[in-house]
Amino acid sequence: MLDEEASAPPGPGARLIARVDAVLSLLALLAGVVLVGVAVVIVANVIMRYVFNDPIFGAFDVIQMAMVLAIFAAMAFACRTGAHVSVDVLSNVFGLGFWRVADGIVRVLTGAMFGLLAWRAAISAMTAARWDETTNLLHIPHAPFWWAIAVGGALSALIYLIEGVLVWAGLRRPGDVEHVG
């Protein structure tokens, strides 16, 4: 009987989670590629500045906008995999019930903060588009990057809210994270 259950096809929930994890993994890969591009621009700019006394025009604009993409493309993946910094100094002091409540509260509040970030970023994206806000030198439009922040924040909010509910429901132990990839 156990072998039949183990070989049974995953349910719709498991397939949805697998699809979300695949999307998050692709976004994290994109973030890595963007970071490599940023590193190349920085190295090239340093060489141009100090060897040829002719820095790359607009390098700061490119680096600044690329870092927005890298950070918010990888943010939801970091939320899902627990790649953020956490300090565990009191885990042996309080019982599992306390940690279930505390971890659920922290995850839900973090989700709410990411939701607030996403909402404000969406408003800023619309404002940036309306006023044609751009970078100083290359005139790269700000709106698409605000939308990247909004989408990354919304995905992170959704993940943290779901994780908080799973902890409260007892379907996940406090502090547990998924290993995606």
Sequence and secondary structure as in RCSB ss.txt:
>XXXX:A:sequence
MLDEEASAPPGPGARLIARVDAVLSLLALLAGVVLVGVAVVIVANVIMRYVFNDPIFGAFDVIQMAMVLAIFAAM
AFACRTGAHVSVDVLSNVFGLGFWRVADGIVRVLTGAMFGLLAWRAAISAMTAARWDETTNLLHIPHAPFWWAIA
VGGALSALIYLIEGVLVWAGLRRPGDVEHVG
>XXXX:A:secstr
 HHHHHHS   HHHHHHHHHHHHHHHHHHHHHHHHHHHHHHHHHHHHHHHHSS   TTHHHHHHHHHHHHHHHHH
HHHHHHT S    SSTTTS HHHHHHHHHHHHHHHHHHHHHHHHHHHHHHHHHHHTT B SSS  BSHHHHHHHH
HHHHHHHHHHHHHHHHHHTTSS TT      
